[in-house]
């Protein structure tokens, strides 16, 4: 099965050709509508479409926690009890489009180099050696769309405490209070006829190697929809000659304080003596005496 490389946008409000466009550069996959750079020149893009497209998804999870205190009876205590808590969430979404259009392109080395030469992109990538950017390489555009989505949440809990009268009065009886809690909420949203919107995006991550001598790009997977590629991969590009080379840094000289490895420093367990070096200048020599 093909890897999932397209990530659904959180809403259906972004029209094609507005905030999210093919080829633009973004600093975060969570906010594709806030680019730091636009498409770098004309794109050699490809387009495909699917008619009468539908997608239904459903996800649920439940977590339960229980704590029993009956072990206190083993220690001679007349008390025992327990607490249980269960929480669950269910999300269901149904999409239907008259046409689902996919527009994508494959950025080459020249395009990536143009991206990292952009002033805003340079600023973003120079924040740290681990900074990355993302190039939007694919869009899925919904046309003639309708959808419905629902979310439900529930919370249930019980607590009980019992007293063993046998340990107190010799009467074979156990009694105590018990309390329970139940809470639930649900929300549903639907649209019968929507204007065209960008439904999902695909991106490629761009990063510089530690010493900034080459560019690495890789597609990001783990999204909601499948792509056309078979296997994820990483591509290396050399930075173009027009890019700035990192300046070579050299230590031209330095002074040490007396208290920090300077003239008065004497390592513990060593003997220090002033001697003349090969050029006749005085320097400190330290050695350690080792007893056999």
C-alpha positions as a Markdown table, in Angstrom:
| # | Residue | x | y | z |
|---|---|---|---|---|
| 1 | Unk | 0.0 | 0.0 | 0.0 |
| 2 | Unk | 1.2 | 3.5 | -0.8 |
| 3 | Unk | 2.4 | 5.7 | 2.1 |
| 4 | Unk | 0.1 | 8.4 | 3.4 |
| 5 | Unk | 1.7 | 11.7 | 2.4 |
| 6 | Unk | -1.3 | 14.0 | 2.2 |
| 7 | Unk | -2.4 | 15.8 | 5.4 |
| 8 | Unk | -6.0 | 17.1 | 5.8 |
| 9 | Unk | -6.4 | 20.7 | 6.6 |
| 10 | Unk | -8.3 | 21.4 | 9.8 |
| 11 | Unk | -11.2 | 23.2 | 8.0 |
| 12 | Unk | -12.9 | 23.7 | 4.7 |
| 13 | Unk | -12.4 | 27.4 | 4.5 |
| 14 | Unk | -9.3 | 27.9 | 2.3 |
| 15 | Unk | -10.2 | 28.6 | -1.3 |
| 16 | Unk | -7.8 | 27.4 | -4.1 |
| 17 | Unk | -5.2 | 30.0 | -5.1 |
| 18 | Unk | -5.3 | 32.0 | -1.8 |
| 19 | Unk | -3.5 | 31.1 | 1.4 |
| 20 | Unk | -2.2 | 27.7 | 0.5 |
| 21 | Unk | -0.6 | 27.4 | -2.9 |
| 22 | Unk | 1.6 | 24.9 | -4.7 |
| 23 | Unk | 5.4 | 25.6 | -4.4 |
| 24 | Unk | 5.2 | 27.9 | -1.4 |
| 25 | Unk | 7.6 | 27.6 | 1.5 |
| 26 | Unk | 6.2 | 27.2 | 5.0 |
| 27 | Unk | 8.0 | 26.9 | 8.4 |
| 28 | Unk | 5.6 | 24.4 | 9.9 |
| 29 | Unk | 3.3 | 21.6 | 8.7 |
| 30 | Unk | 0.7 | 22.7 | 11.3 |
| 31 | Unk | 0.3 | 26.1 | 9.6 |
| 32 | Unk | 0.5 | 25.7 | 5.8 |
| 33 | Unk | -1.6 | 28.9 | 5.4 |
| 34 | Unk | 1.2 | 31.0 | 6.8 |
| 35 | Unk | 4.0 | 30.9 | 4.2 |
| 36 | Unk | 7.4 | 32.5 | 4.5 |
| 37 | Unk | 8.0 | 32.4 | 0.8 |
| 38 | Unk | 6.0 | 32.1 | -2.4 |
| 39 | Unk | 6.6 | 29.7 | -5.3 |
| 40 | Unk | 9.9 | 30.3 | -7.0 |
| 41 | Unk | 9.0 | 30.8 | -10.6 |
| 42 | Unk | 6.9 | 28.7 | -13.0 |
| 43 | Unk | 6.2 | 25.1 | -11.8 |
| 44 | Unk | 6.2 | 22.0 | -14.0 |
| 45 | Unk | 3.0 | 20.7 | -12.3 |
| 46 | Unk | 0.7 | 17.7 | -13.0 |
| 47 | Unk | -3.0 | 17.4 | -12.5 |
| 48 | Unk | -5.3 | 14.5 | -12.0 |
| 49 | Unk | -9.0 | 14.2 | -11.0 |
| 50 | Unk | -11.5 | 11.8 | -9.6 |
| 51 | Unk | -15.3 | 12.1 | -10.0 |
| 52 | Unk | -17.9 | 11.3 | -7.4 |
| 53 | Unk | -15.3 | 10.8 | -4.7 |
| 54 | Unk | -16.3 | 9.7 | -1.1 |
| 55 | Unk | -14.4 | 9.0 | 2.0 |
| 56 | Unk | -15.6 | 7.9 | 5.4 |
| 57 | Unk | -13.5 | 7.6 | 8.5 |
| 58 | Unk | -14.2 | 6.6 | 12.1 |
| 59 | Unk | -11.9 | 6.5 | 15.1 |
| 60 | Unk | -12.6 | 5.6 | 18.7 |
| 61 | Unk | -10.5 | 5.2 | 21.8 |
| 62 | Unk | -11.2 | 4.2 | 25.3 |
| 63 | Unk | -9.0 | 4.4 | 28.4 |
| 64 | Unk | -9.9 | 2.8 | 31.8 |
| 65 | Unk | -8.1 | 3.0 | 35.1 |
| 66 | Unk | -8.9 | 1.1 | 38.2 |
| 67 | Unk | -7.5 | 1.1 | 41.7 |
| 68 | Unk | -8.4 | -1.4 | 44.4 |
| 69 | Unk | -7.5 | -1.1 | 48.1 |
| 70 | Unk | -8.5 | -4.6 | 49.3 |
| 71 | Unk | -4.9 | -5.4 | 50.1 |
| 72 | Unk | -5.3 | -3.3 | 53.3 |
| 73 | Unk | -7.3 | -6.1 | 54.7 |
| 74 | Unk | -4.1 | -8.3 | 54.5 |
| 75 | Unk | -2.5 | -5.7 | 56.8 |
| 76 | Unk | -5.2 | -6.0 | 59.4 |
| 77 | Unk | -7.1 | -2.9 | 58.3 |
| 78 | Unk | -11.0 | -3.1 | 58.3 |
| 79 | Unk | -11.1 | -0.7 | 55.3 |
| 80 | Unk | -11.1 | -1.7 | 51.6 |
| 81 | Unk | -12.3 | 0.1 | 48.5 |
| 82 | Unk | -11.8 | 0.9 | 44.8 |
| 83 | Unk | -11.9 | 3.6 | 42.2 |
| 84 | Unk | -12.5 | 3.1 | 38.5 |
| 85 | Unk | -12.4 | 5.7 | 35.7 |
| 86 | Unk | -13.2 | 5.2 | 32.0 |
| 87 | Unk | -12.9 | 7.8 | 29.3 |
| 88 | Unk | -13.8 | 7.4 | 25.6 |
| 89 | Unk | -13.9 | 9.4 | 22.4 |
| 90 | Unk | -15.4 | 8.6 | 19.0 |
| 91 | Unk | -15.0 | 10.7 | 15.8 |
| 92 | Unk | -16.8 | 10.0 | 12.5 |
| 93 | Unk | -16.4 | 11.9 | 9.3 |
| 94 | Unk | -18.0 | 11.5 | 5.9 |
| 95 | Unk | -16.8 | 13.4 | 2.8 |
| 96 | Unk | -18.3 | 13.5 | -0.7 |
| 97 | Unk | -17.0 | 15.5 | -3.7 |
| 98 | Unk | -18.3 | 15.8 | -7.2 |
| 99 | Unk | -14.6 | 16.2 | -8.2 |
| 100 | Unk | -11.4 | 15.7 | -6.3 |
| 101 | Unk | -8.6 | 17.4 | -8.1 |
| 102 | Unk | -4.9 | 16.7 | -7.3 |
| 103 | Unk | -2.2 | 19.1 | -8.4 |
| 104 | Unk | 1.5 | 18.3 | -7.7 |
| 105 | Unk | 5.0 | 18.8 | -8.8 |
| 106 | Unk | 8.5 | 17.4 | -8.1 |
| 107 | Unk | 11.0 | 20.1 | -7.0 |
| 108 | Unk | 14.4 | 19.6 | -8.5 |
| 109 | Unk | 17.8 | 20.8 | -7.1 |
| 110 | Unk | 17.5 | 24.1 | -8.9 |
| 111 | Unk | 14.1 | 24.8 | -7.4 |
| 112 | Unk | 15.3 | 23.9 | -3.9 |
| 113 | Unk | 18.4 | 26.2 | -4.3 |
| 114 | Unk | 16.1 | 29.1 | -5.3 |
| 115 | Unk | 14.0 | 28.5 | -2.2 |
| 116 | Unk | 16.9 | 28.7 | 0.2 |
| 117 | Unk | 18.2 | 31.9 | -1.4 |
| 118 | Unk | 15.0 | 33.7 | -0.6 |
| 119 | Unk | 15.7 | 36.3 | 2.2 |
| 120 | Unk | 12.8 | 35.2 | 4.4 |
| 121 | Unk | 13.7 | 31.6 | 4.1 |
| 122 | Unk | 17.4 | 32.3 | 4.9 |
| 123 | Unk | 16.3 | 34.1 | 8.1 |
| 124 | Unk | 14.1 | 31.1 | 9.1 |
| 125 | Unk | 16.9 | 28.5 | 8.4 |
| 126 | Unk | 19.6 | 30.5 | 10.2 |
| 127 | Unk | 17.7 | 30.5 | 13.5 |
| 128 | Unk | 19.6 | 27.3 | 14.4 |
| 129 | Unk | 21.5 | 24.5 | 12.8 |
| 130 | Unk | 18.5 | 22.3 | 13.2 |
| 131 | Unk | 16.0 | 24.6 | 11.5 |
| 132 | Unk | 14.0 | 23.2 | 8.6 |
| 133 | Unk | 11.5 | 24.5 | 6.0 |
| 134 | Unk | 8.8 | 22.7 | 4.0 |
| 135 | Unk | 7.9 | 23.1 | 0.3 |
| 136 | Unk | 4.2 | 22.4 | -0.6 |
| 137 | Unk | 4.5 | 19.8 | -3.3 |
| 138 | Unk | 0.9 | 18.7 | -3.7 |
| 139 | Unk | -2.7 | 19.9 | -3.2 |
| 140 | Unk | -6.0 | 18.1 | -3.2 |
| 141 | Unk | -8.8 | 20.5 | -4.1 |
| 142 | Unk | -12.4 | 19.6 | -3.3 |
| 143 | Unk | -15.0 | 20.8 | -5.8 |
| 144 | Unk | -18.8 | 20.4 | -5.3 |
| 145 | Unk | -18.3 | 19.2 | -1.8 |
| 146 | Unk | -20.5 | 18.1 | 1.0 |
| 147 | Unk | -19.5 | 16.6 | 4.4 |
| 148 | Unk | -20.6 | 15.7 | 7.9 |
| 149 | Unk | -18.5 | 15.2 | 11.0 |
| 150 | Unk | -19.4 | 14.2 | 14.5 |
| 151 | Unk | -17.5 | 13.9 | 17.8 |
| 152 | Unk | -18.7 | 12.3 | 21.0 |
| 153 | Unk | -17.0 | 12.1 | 24.4 |
| 154 | Unk | -17.9 | 10.2 | 27.5 |
| 155 | Unk | -16.6 | 10.0 | 31.0 |
| 156 | Unk | -17.6 | 7.4 | 33.6 |
| 157 | Unk | -16.3 | 6.8 | 37.1 |
| 158 | Unk | -17.2 | 4.9 | 40.3 |
| 159 | Unk | -15.8 | 5.0 | 43.8 |
| 160 | Unk | -16.6 | 2.8 | 46.8 |
| 161 | Unk | -15.4 | 2.3 | 50.3 |
| 162 | Unk | -16.4 | -0.6 | 52.6 |
| 163 | Unk | -15.8 | -1.4 | 56.2 |
| 164 | Unk | -15.4 | -5.0 | 57.4 |
| 165 | Unk | -17.3 | -5.3 | 60.6 |
| 166 | Unk | -15.9 | -8.7 | 61.3 |
| 167 | Unk | -12.5 | -7.2 | 62.2 |
| 168 | Unk | -14.2 | -4.6 | 64.5 |
| 169 | Unk | -17.1 | -6.4 | 66.2 |
| 170 | Unk | -16.9 | -10.0 | 65.1 |
| 171 | Unk | -20.0 | -9.6 | 62.9 |
| 172 | Unk | -19.7 | -11.1 | 59.4 |
| 173 | Unk | -20.8 | -7.9 | 57.6 |
| 174 | Unk | -19.2 | -5.5 | 55.2 |
| 175 | Unk | -20.8 | -2.2 | 54.2 |
| 176 | Unk | -19.9 | 1.2 | 52.9 |
| 177 | Unk | -20.8 | 4.1 | 50.5 |
| 178 | Unk | -20.5 | 4.0 | 46.7 |
| 179 | Unk | -20.6 | 6.9 | 44.3 |
| 180 | Unk | -20.7 | 7.0 | 40.5 |
| 181 | Unk | -20.3 | 9.7 | 37.8 |
| 182 | Unk | -21.4 | 9.7 | 34.2 |
| 183 | Unk | -20.8 | 12.5 | 31.7 |
| 184 | Unk | -21.1 | 12.7 | 27.9 |
| 185 | Unk | -21.2 | 15.3 | 25.1 |
| 186 | Unk | -21.5 | 15.2 | 21.4 |
| 187 | Unk | -21.2 | 17.6 | 18.4 |
| 188 | Unk | -22.1 | 17.3 | 14.8 |
| 189 | Unk | -21.3 | 19.6 | 11.8 |
| 190 | Unk | -22.5 | 19.2 | 8.2 |
| 191 | Unk | -22.5 | 21.1 | 4.9 |
| 192 | Unk | -24.7 | 20.2 | 2.0 |
| 193 | Unk | -23.1 | 22.4 | -0.7 |
| 194 | Unk | -19.6 | 24.0 | -0.1 |
| 195 | Unk | -17.5 | 26.3 | -2.3 |
| 196 | Unk | -14.3 | 24.8 | -3.6 |
| 197 | Unk | -11.6 | 24.5 | -1.0 |
| 198 | Unk | -8.1 | 23.0 | -0.5 |
| 199 | Unk | -8.7 | 19.7 | 1.3 |
| 200 | Unk | -5.2 | 18.3 | 1.9 |
| 201 | Unk | -1.5 | 19.2 | 1.3 |
| 202 | Unk | 1.7 | 17.3 | 0.7 |
| 203 | Unk | 5.1 | 18.7 | 1.7 |
| 204 | Unk | 8.8 | 18.1 | 1.3 |
| 205 | Unk | 11.1 | 18.9 | 4.1 |
| 206 | Unk | 14.3 | 20.8 | 3.3 |
| 207 | Unk | 17.2 | 21.0 | 5.8 |
| 208 | Unk | 20.9 | 21.8 | 5.7 |
| 209 | Unk | 23.6 | 19.5 | 6.9 |
| 210 | Unk | 25.3 | 20.4 | 10.2 |
| 211 | Unk | 28.2 | 22.2 | 8.4 |
| 212 | Unk | 25.8 | 23.7 | 5.8 |
| 213 | Unk | 27.6 | 22.2 | 2.8 |
| 214 | Unk | 24.7 | 20.3 | 1.2 |
| 215 | Unk | 20.9 | 20.3 | 1.2 |
| 216 | Unk | 18.8 | 17.3 | 2.2 |
| 217 | Unk | 15.2 | 16.9 | 1.2 |
| 218 | Unk | 12.7 | 14.3 | 2.1 |
| 219 | Unk | 9.0 | 13.7 | 1.8 |
| 220 | Unk | 6.9 | 13.7 | 5.0 |
| 221 | Unk | 4.7 | 10.6 | 5.6 |
| 222 | Unk | 2.2 | 9.7 | 8.2 |
| 223 | Unk | -0.7 | 11.7 | 6.9 |
| 224 | Unk | -4.3 | 11.0 | 6.2 |
| 225 | Unk | -4.4 | 10.2 | 2.5 |
| 226 | Unk | -2.2 | 8.0 | 0.2 |
| 227 | Unk | 0.2 | 9.4 | -2.4 |
| 228 | Unk | 1.7 | 8.0 | -5.6 |
| 229 | Unk | 5.1 | 7.2 | -4.3 |
| 230 | Unk | 6.1 | 3.6 | -3.3 |
| 231 | Unk | 8.7 | 4.2 | -0.7 |
| 232 | Unk | 9.9 | 7.2 | 1.3 |
| 233 | Unk | 13.3 | 8.6 | 0.4 |
| 234 | Unk | 15.8 | 11.2 | 1.0 |
| 235 | Unk | 17.6 | 13.3 | -1.7 |
| 236 | Unk | 20.8 | 15.2 | -1.3 |
| 237 | Unk | 21.5 | 18.4 | -3.2 |
| 238 | Unk | 24.7 | 20.5 | -3.3 |
| 239 | Unk | 24.2 | 24.2 | -2.7 |
| 240 | Unk | 24.6 | 26.2 | -5.8 |
| 241 | Unk | 27.7 | 28.3 | -6.3 |
| 242 | Unk | 25.8 | 31.5 | -5.8 |
| 243 | Unk | 25.1 | 30.6 | -2.2 |
| 244 | Unk | 27.2 | 32.0 | 0.6 |
| 245 | Unk | 29.9 | 29.7 | 1.9 |
| 246 | Unk | 30.3 | 29.4 | 5.6 |
| 247 | Unk | 33.3 | 31.5 | 6.8 |
| 248 | Unk | 36.2 | 29.6 | 8.2 |
| 249 | Unk | 36.8 | 30.4 | 11.9 |
| 250 | Unk | 40.3 | 30.4 | 13.3 |
| 251 | Unk | 41.6 | 31.2 | 16.8 |
| 252 | Unk | 44.3 | 33.8 | 16.3 |
| 253 | Unk | 45.2 | 34.3 | 20.0 |
| 254 | Unk | 44.0 | 34.3 | 23.5 |
| 255 | Unk | 44.9 | 34.9 | 27.1 |
| 256 | Unk | 44.2 | 32.8 | 30.2 |
| 257 | Unk | 43.4 | 34.2 | 33.6 |
| 258 | Unk | 45.8 | 33.4 | 36.4 |
| 259 | Unk | 43.0 | 31.5 | 38.2 |
| 260 | Unk | 41.9 | 29.6 | 35.1 |
| 261 | Unk | 44.7 | 27.3 | 33.9 |
| 262 | Unk | 47.1 | 30.3 | 34.1 |
| 263 | Unk | 50.4 | 30.9 | 35.9 |
| 264 | Unk | 49.1 | 30.3 | 39.4 |
| 265 | Unk | 47.2 | 27.1 | 38.5 |
| 266 | Unk | 48.5 | 24.0 | 40.2 |
| 267 | Unk | 46.7 | 20.7 | 39.7 |
| 268 | Unk | 46.0 | 18.7 | 42.8 |
| 269 | Unk | 48.6 | 16.0 | 43.4 |
| 270 | Unk | 51.2 | 17.5 | 41.1 |
| 271 | Unk | 54.4 | 19.4 | 41.7 |
| 272 | Unk | 54.9 | 22.7 | 39.8 |
| 273 | Unk | 58.2 | 24.3 | 38.9 |
| 274 | Unk | 59.3 | 27.2 | 36.7 |
| 275 | Unk | 61.5 | 26.0 | 33.8 |
| 276 | Unk | 62.8 | 27.4 | 30.5 |
| 277 | Unk | 61.3 | 26.2 | 27.3 |
| 278 | Unk | 63.2 | 25.5 | 24.0 |
| 279 | Unk | 63.1 | 29.2 | 23.2 |
| 280 | Unk | 64.5 | 30.3 | 26.5 |
| 281 | Unk | 61.2 | 31.6 | 27.8 |
| 282 | Unk | 60.0 | 30.8 | 31.3 |
| 283 | Unk | 57.0 | 28.5 | 31.7 |
| 284 | Unk | 55.4 | 26.4 | 34.4 |
| 285 | Unk | 55.9 | 22.6 | 34.3 |
| 286 | Unk | 53.8 | 20.2 | 36.4 |
| 287 | Unk | 54.5 | 16.5 | 37.2 |
| 288 | Unk | 53.2 | 13.9 | 39.5 |
| 289 | Unk | 55.3 | 11.7 | 41.8 |
| 290 | Unk | 54.2 | 8.1 | 41.7 |
| 291 | Unk | 55.5 | 5.8 | 44.5 |
| 292 | Unk | 56.3 | 2.2 | 43.5 |
